[in-house]
Amino acid sequence: MNDSKFVPAVGSLPMITKKHRLPEMEEPLAKKQKFNNQNPDSPLGLIWDANNWSCAYDSLFTIFYNIWVQKPRIWTRRFKSLNNAYLTMLTKGFKRVLHEEQSFEDIRDTIRHELHTLNPAVFPIGHVGTSVAALATEMLRTNDTVTSSQLVCTQCDYEEPKMSDRLGYIIHADRNTSGSTSTWVRSLKQRLEHQCPECLADMHRPIYYDKPPMLLVLEYPTQNVETSHRLKFNKPSVDLYLKGIVYLGGYHFTCRIFSENGKAWYHDGRSTKNICIDDGNLTGRLDTDLRECRSRNLVLAVYAQLS
């Protein structure tokens, strides 16, 4: 994503950039499922594909859908603004799912096929796992510049002009990342070995979002990082709220979803199928509880604006 030390975690594979025209969604196929009628408040999830392991897609797309469905018009516009063909295709699919014109699984499989065609090594088919971080990176990839950086002295007032940075909407922790996710996002920087030409002190390059992001994915597996419930951005003042966490254990991804009313929900496409089950509330939840869910460990967290 950028030239800084925010690089994919071990196990994630680099993306291959290739121009690839995506087909329009096919005509609605036979429905595989309908919304859960037993609990109308339950968020919709994806049913796991046992033939072509789909848990990375199930977890991330379930979180994205339940962000989108809160305010479909707003989030359709926001997702399309990234000019990402795969995210645009997913957004169109969300509309069909909402109106029960096509199953969520069909939408997932169509996008998965396109990603597999793009890069079969990173997005395999069959009894092979997919990196959820690699998936998030490709789904949120944008050619637009959304961040800037500036070379600044750590001691005196010397600074150089701001320049465009390559950091996007997914940030990967490095070995030095610590504190909370809120602190981490407020103190993004590239680590340098330059000296100030004025006082010879160390220099660093802080990274800023040109405007607060609408959605942000943070990947920090095995890191001693506290998961904040909210990220604050200034100038203008905008808050992003924790909307989902993806967990990994036993070669299988699951997720938690957090509704706008503070409800927590658990989804595992292998056991809960196309529904999410009540998992208490986010309010007052300790970080130690967020780091682990049913013997699986946190991989990444998804934050989004509410309005």
Secondary structure, 3 states (H helix, E strand, C coil): CCCCCCCCCCCCCCCCCCCCCCCCCCCCCCCCCCCCCCCCCCCECCCCCCCCCCHHHHHHHHHHHHHHCCCHHHHHHHHHCCCCHHHHHHHHHHHHHHCCCCCHHHHHHHHHHHHHHHCCCCCCCCCCCCCHHHHHHHHCCCCCCCEEECCEECCCCCECCCEEECCCCEEECCCCCCEEHHHHHHCCEECCCCECCCCCCEEEEEEEECCCCCEEEEECCCCCEECCCEEEECCCCEEEEEEEEEEEECCEEEEEEECCCCEEEEECCCCCCCECEEEEECCCCCHHHHHEECCEEEEEEEEECCC
